[in-house]
Amino acid sequence: MTNDKVLIQWIEDTYGIPEELAKVLDYGIEMLFYLKPDSFEPKEVQEVVSAMRGLIIGLRS
């Protein structure tokens, strides 16, 4: 499998469609601008970090 196919498969397996990943990443950008105590639930931040980590891993492989 090429890197593109692996990345597309990961997106589909994890988020269903690329638009869902895009929504998570957009949310993550907003979090980074407003991150302060009690702004977001820890689970929300963890989901965004997981999405970013998965994308980074996919891009590096």
C-alpha positions in Angstrom: 0.0 0.0 0.0 1.2 3.5 -0.7 1.3 6.2 2.0 -1.8 7.8 0.5 -3.8 4.6 0.7 -2.7 4.0 4.2 -3.7 7.5 5.3 -7.0 7.3 3.5 -7.7 3.9 5.1 -6.8 5.3 8.6 -9.1 8.2 8.1 -12.0 5.9 7.0 -11.3 3.4 9.8 -11.1 6.1 12.5 -13.5 8.9 11.3 -15.6 7.3 8.6 -15.2 10.2 6.2 -12.5 12.9 5.7 -14.9 15.6 6.6 -15.2 14.2 10.2 -11.4 14.4 10.6 -11.5 17.9 9.3 -14.1 18.8 11.9 -12.0 17.4 14.7 -8.9 19.2 13.4 -10.8 22.5 13.1 -12.0 22.0 16.7 -8.4 21.4 17.7 -7.3 24.7 16.2 -10.0 26.5 18.2 -8.9 24.7 21.3 -5.4 25.9 20.9 -6.4 29.5 20.7 -8.6 29.3 23.8 -7.1 26.6 25.9 -7.3 27.5 29.5 -8.6 25.7 32.6 -12.2 24.6 32.2 -12.5 25.7 28.6 -12.8 22.1 27.2 -13.4 18.7 28.6 -10.2 16.7 28.9 -11.7 14.0 26.6 -12.3 16.6 23.9 -8.7 17.7 24.0 -7.5 14.0 24.0 -9.6 13.3 20.8 -8.1 16.2 19.0 -4.6 15.2 20.1 -5.2 11.7 18.9 -6.4 12.9 15.5 -3.3 15.1 15.1 -1.0 12.3 16.2 -2.6 9.8 13.8 -2.3 12.3 11.0 1.3 12.9 11.8 2.1 9.2 11.9 0.3 8.7 8.6 2.2 11.5 6.9 5.6 10.3 8.2 5.2 6.7 7.0 
